[in-house]
């Protein structure tokens, strides 16, 4: 006869508001096999866990049911408590009466009855639980960081400084990301390049960092501690070992008119190029789509002028597989397009702002390039259309953000601050110019942020107009901005020379397909989801994968750097152990019954099923059966559901247990 | 008699029987030429237009709901020419579909059940989507080549978002597509979705003179020969008040304002006498002669 203890949690009022917890505990006490049942306000707190431990000793309990929240929340907490009380932790189960009951029901009677049912099921399950021993697997102490912006750079440096190898993979020819494009940064107006480029050089010189630029993630296999990642190293057409970075090839390339993505289309670059002079690595890439040699077979100038003979037109994409133990995803953001709306997107676009047809309507990043000392205008604010200095500049905040009817309801977080910064940069460069800002709210929660915004308004004389813009149109060489001033209650029309739209921050295109490769979850906008909004803000629900920067949600530089260091700390915590304990919830094959159909092998999403040969004492092959590698098994139970001869079962979820639970209903 | 390609029930609305007779006449002419049947809903009455919904929402919803139930007596989707009627009927369908309480109130008010299933379609939608732009282009007998048209949507054809379901709310192209099918050249201009002042034309004409002036000026700036509208009220403000606008602003536009069906009628060979061109205040004949369209 079992001696099971049932502990019913109030979860403050989360459960007790809808479920009569005292009655659940009382009813649980009458279930056969239950030796002790009680309720407590916060079971997960220290006194709550103490209560559990004391009950195990006093009542000689041999199994525990904690009726509280989801096992995803606190199973580990209570299994640790069970272990501390001297029980095998896998004899402790959670009955989820919060997410599955109190949060989704209103009727107290019905919810209480359901909670009692849930507890009864779990009691039956615990009766048939077996003591399981954790599986240990070795940890590969190398980390993969995806994305070489400030988030990826910070995480890579922190992990590498701790003595672990890091692979840093960047899609573009150089690391640096968006921060390398910025002019000066809020709230201190220090030059972005000046604080960014030394970090880029640190990455390049760090003995523990292996840099893969112009590379993308092709495939990810494995699990925490033991991932296998395949990296596609795109053909650079330049041998990086030979290239000295002298730049002669770029100077001599006859193609000079290709719009520079780094300069937001304001400047041009040759077909063999580095995105910007401070690029790391300082080795060019041939843009094969625009290269005359690749288009027509003629030219070849760069190969002729290259002293060390580094140009290699025959280079092919290379697939490299590397083992890593942890992954930091830092793929960053991109800005909502003010040109055509993206195809198949639920976002509606801004036809009323000219759909990108008015050349002097630009986005915030383009303004950064205009204001940047290393930008195409050398830091002079000049209109893209005619190179004239604009005397009236209108900044429009919340373009795309906080606009549910346009498809995005979130706040992009950085625009209030960078627009205030833009008005200052503009005023510093064009003293007789006037900046106007259309805004919904000025959101400045951050250290020294509100002071910075006030400075823009009070000292730098930016005119802030509370209200939105309804339409932009070209009239002669001016852009007419039609908007409303909701504080005064009038319609406003401003004839501007330049309009800067603070467009919404969005995840990178393709963020969803990378998430699918990694097996991590993402929200409706394709931002990656953290495991817990408050308590696990850098971990993914998938073990061993961590998030840093704007790929998880819009973020400014200080927040990005903090999160990157936090993700690095999580990786280092993982690497601090030599062996990783895994939950022993794995499938086990009954070799006697297995008929070797290998359906399980076909359906296993983890590739954990192997074919095992059984031999007699003389070494003759008797038969072949399925074998589940416990180190690889993800415990999903698909094999169990598929097996026609019922020869494979998941520990903790055996057919016998499930049947017993159903019968208890 | 040749068989019709498509058939619709038709809600002309009050204006088309009064100040916008030429819109009604030209609509019937064009649809006949394109072999699209139009059968007027018997006993239809006013949709309530702007006044009703400003005074009493239940009244405005009930007027439209009753008209919609009358329309059920005639086969075919409901064709509507006037932008305001179109907006009111679509709004009623939208409001009553999403709000059961309102629906019950309206059912009490009209002492009958509310019927919301019949699709309400503006002429533009019928021509561009049901009939099809290719078929429309094939039906053109006299291409309007060389005629630069400022296509004026006004406020109601595409707004509020999600109600008219005609085209993109802020950057529509349906009018341009329809007129381009006739060989005319739609110009790119800034004020095609701005308000003309609508029914302030009676209570505060000064507002209309300002707003409509901006529209005419924008069309002129874009190099348009004429403006094309799909709303009797817009037509009134831009055409009937044009002279006043010119005087008030010391400018001269002389910009003919056509109903879309008048231009389409010219293109698909409706006899000129059946397009009501003579009732336009800004005389379009010199322009049409210059472009050799008469």
Interface residues (C-beta under 8 A of the other chain):
Chain A: X348 X349 X350 X351 X352 X355 X405 X471 X473 X474 X475 X480
Chain B: X161 X168 X169 X170 X171 X172 X190 X191 X193 X194 X218 X221
